Amino acid sequence: MARTKEFDPDVVLQRAMDLFWERGYEATSMANLVEHLGIGRASLYDTFGSKHDLYLAAMRRYLRGSEAGFVTALAQPGPALPAVRAFVESWVRDALTDPNRRGCLVVNAAVELSPRDPEVARQVEVSWSVVETSLVSSLLRAQAQGELAAEKDPYEIAHFLLVVMQGVRVIARGAPDAERLGAAARLALAALD
């Protein structure tokens, strides 16, 4: 007869995500996970598989939460450009107010693992595609509503905004300077004018 788990896998996954987010993949050992999560190594392997499997599960959990936020923020009814502006501004504000300077788990994964880990690279690309698709959708709606000039290319603007937003997260990890990041956001948003 199988034993009943003495822990909530969802809670453990959240805690693992937080630890990976704080320390990164390489700097988090199985011993760190066992200690931080408060469960035995065998239980960890039985429930989640390898450290890499657990990391991917933690990334998927992060993505579910963040992607739902992107889609919701950009799909509000009414004028679309104010939602895009607010979205970019919130990205900068969140980066500047991150007390632990953890940054974005996706950006962290992109920098640390994407070049050598195809599974992580796929998760990163999926996340960025969701952001871009949400931006494109809002920008197309803005064009249809007459808020964005017809000669503007929503796809190019979405690519540009994604790159700027991800750069904001990288810069904020190292040196969260409000003037620098605010200037970048203002110039990026000028592409909407």
C-alpha positions as CSV (number, residue, x, y, z in Angstrom):
1,M,0.0,0.0,0.0
2,A,1.3,3.4,-1.0
3,R,2.1,5.8,1.9
4,T,0.3,9.1,2.2
5,K,2.4,12.1,1.6
6,E,3.2,14.0,4.8
7,F,3.5,17.3,2.9
8,D,1.6,19.3,0.4
9,P,3.4,19.1,-3.0
10,D,2.0,22.5,-4.0
11,V,3.4,24.2,-1.0
12,V,6.7,22.4,-1.5
13,L,6.8,23.5,-5.1
14,Q,6.2,27.1,-4.2
15,R,9.0,27.0,-1.6
16,A,11.3,25.3,-4.2
17,M,10.4,28.1,-6.7
18,D,11.3,30.7,-4.1
19,L,14.6,29.1,-3.3
20,F,15.6,28.7,-7.0
21,W,14.5,32.3,-7.6
22,E,16.6,33.6,-4.8
23,R,19.7,31.5,-5.4
24,G,19.6,30.3,-9.0
25,Y,19.8,26.8,-10.3
26,E,23.5,26.1,-10.0
27,A,23.8,27.6,-6.5
28,T,20.9,25.5,-5.1
29,S,22.1,22.0,-4.2
30,M,19.9,19.1,-3.3
31,A,21.0,19.5,0.3
32,N,19.8,23.1,0.2
33,L,16.5,21.9,-1.2
34,V,16.1,19.2,1.4
35,E,16.9,21.6,4.2
36,H,14.7,24.5,2.9
37,L,11.7,22.3,2.0
38,G,11.8,20.3,5.1
39,I,11.3,16.9,3.4
40,G,13.5,14.0,2.8
41,R,15.6,13.5,-0.3
42,A,13.8,10.3,-1.2
43,S,10.4,12.1,-0.9
44,L,11.7,14.9,-3.0
45,Y,12.9,12.5,-5.8
46,D,9.7,10.4,-5.6
47,T,7.4,13.4,-5.9
48,F,9.3,15.7,-8.3
49,G,12.1,13.7,-9.9
50,S,15.5,15.2,-10.3
51,K,16.6,18.7,-9.2
52,H,16.3,19.6,-12.9
53,D,12.7,18.3,-13.0
54,L,11.9,20.2,-9.9
55,Y,13.4,23.4,-11.4
56,L,11.3,23.0,-14.5
57,A,8.2,22.4,-12.4
58,A,9.0,25.6,-10.4
59,M,9.4,27.5,-13.6
60,R,6.1,26.3,-15.0
61,R,4.4,27.4,-11.7
62,Y,6.0,30.8,-12.0
63,L,4.9,31.1,-15.6
64,R,1.3,30.2,-14.8
65,G,1.1,33.1,-12.3
66,S,3.0,35.7,-14.3
67,E,1.4,34.9,-17.7
68,A,-2.1,35.2,-16.2
69,G,-1.1,38.6,-14.9
70,F,0.2,39.8,-18.3
71,V,-2.8,38.6,-20.2
72,T,-5.2,40.2,-17.7
73,A,-3.4,43.5,-17.5
74,L,-3.3,43.9,-21.3
75,A,-6.7,42.5,-22.2
76,Q,-8.8,45.0,-20.2
77,P,-11.8,46.4,-22.1
78,G,-11.6,50.0,-23.2
79,P,-8.7,52.0,-24.5
80,A,-5.7,49.8,-25.1
81,L,-2.7,52.2,-25.1
82,P,-3.1,53.2,-21.5
83,A,-3.0,49.5,-20.5
84,V,0.2,49.0,-22.5
85,R,1.7,52.1,-20.9
86,A,0.6,51.0,-17.4
87,F,2.0,47.5,-18.1
88,V,5.5,48.8,-19.0
89,E,5.5,51.3,-16.1
90,S,4.5,48.6,-13.7
91,W,7.4,46.4,-15.0
92,V,9.8,49.2,-14.1
93,R,8.1,49.9,-10.7
94,D,8.2,46.2,-9.8
95,A,11.9,46.0,-10.7
96,L,12.7,49.0,-8.6
97,T,10.7,47.9,-5.6
98,D,12.0,44.3,-5.5
99,P,13.5,44.3,-1.9
100,N,15.6,41.2,-2.5
101,R,16.6,42.2,-6.1
102,R,15.6,38.7,-7.2
103,G,14.6,40.0,-10.6
104,C,12.4,37.8,-12.8
105,L,12.7,34.1,-12.6
106,V,12.4,33.8,-16.4
107,V,15.2,36.4,-17.0
108,N,17.3,34.7,-14.4
109,A,16.8,31.3,-16.1
110,A,17.6,32.9,-19.5
111,V,20.9,34.3,-18.3
112,E,21.9,31.3,-16.2
113,L,20.7,28.2,-18.1
114,S,19.2,28.9,-21.6
115,P,22.5,28.8,-23.5
116,R,23.1,25.2,-22.4
117,D,19.7,23.8,-21.4
118,P,17.2,23.4,-24.3
119,E,14.2,22.7,-21.9
120,V,14.8,25.9,-19.9
121,A,15.3,27.8,-23.2
122,R,11.9,26.5,-24.4
123,Q,10.2,27.7,-21.2
124,V,11.9,31.1,-21.5
125,E,10.8,31.4,-25.1
126,V,7.2,30.4,-24.3
127,S,7.1,33.1,-21.6
128,W,8.5,35.8,-23.9
129,S,6.0,34.7,-26.6
130,V,3.1,35.1,-24.2
131,V,4.2,38.7,-23.3
132,E,4.8,39.6,-27.0
133,T,1.5,38.1,-28.1
134,S,-0.4,40.0,-25.3
135,L,1.4,43.2,-26.4
136,V,0.6,42.6,-30.1
137,S,-3.0,41.9,-29.3
138,S,-3.3,45.2,-27.3
139,L,-1.5,47.2,-30.0
140,L,-3.7,45.8,-32.8
141,R,-6.7,46.7,-30.7
142,A,-5.2,50.2,-30.2
143,Q,-4.8,50.6,-34.0
144,A,-8.3,49.4,-34.6
145,Q,-9.6,52.0,-32.0
146,G,-7.5,54.8,-33.6
147,E,-5.2,55.1,-30.6
148,L,-2.1,53.9,-32.5
149,A,-1.1,55.3,-35.8
150,A,-1.8,53.0,-38.8
151,E,1.8,53.2,-40.0
152,K,3.1,51.8,-36.7
153,D,4.0,48.1,-36.7
154,P,2.5,46.4,-33.6
155,Y,4.8,43.4,-34.0
156,E,7.9,45.5,-34.1
157,I,6.8,47.6,-31.2
158,A,6.0,44.4,-29.2
159,H,9.5,43.0,-29.9
160,F,11.0,46.3,-28.9
161,L,9.0,46.6,-25.7
162,L,9.8,43.0,-24.7
163,V,13.6,43.6,-25.1
164,V,13.4,46.8,-23.1
165,M,11.4,45.2,-20.4
166,Q,13.7,42.2,-20.0
167,G,16.7,44.6,-20.0
168,V,15.0,46.5,-17.2
169,R,14.9,43.3,-15.1
170,V,18.6,42.6,-15.8
171,I,19.7,46.1,-15.0
172,A,17.5,46.2,-11.8
173,R,19.2,43.1,-10.5
174,G,22.6,44.8,-10.6
175,A,21.9,48.5,-10.0
176,P,18.3,49.5,-9.6
177,D,18.6,53.1,-10.6
178,A,15.2,54.8,-10.9
179,E,16.5,57.6,-13.2
180,R,18.1,55.1,-15.6
181,L,15.2,52.7,-15.8
182,G,12.6,55.5,-15.9
183,A,14.4,57.0,-18.9
184,A,14.4,53.7,-20.7
185,A,10.7,53.2,-20.1
186,R,9.9,56.7,-21.3
187,L,11.9,56.3,-24.5
188,A,10.3,52.9,-25.1
189,L,6.8,54.2,-24.6
190,A,7.6,57.0,-27.0
191,A,7.4,54.3,-29.7
192,L,3.6,54.4,-29.1
193,D,3.3,58.1,-30.0
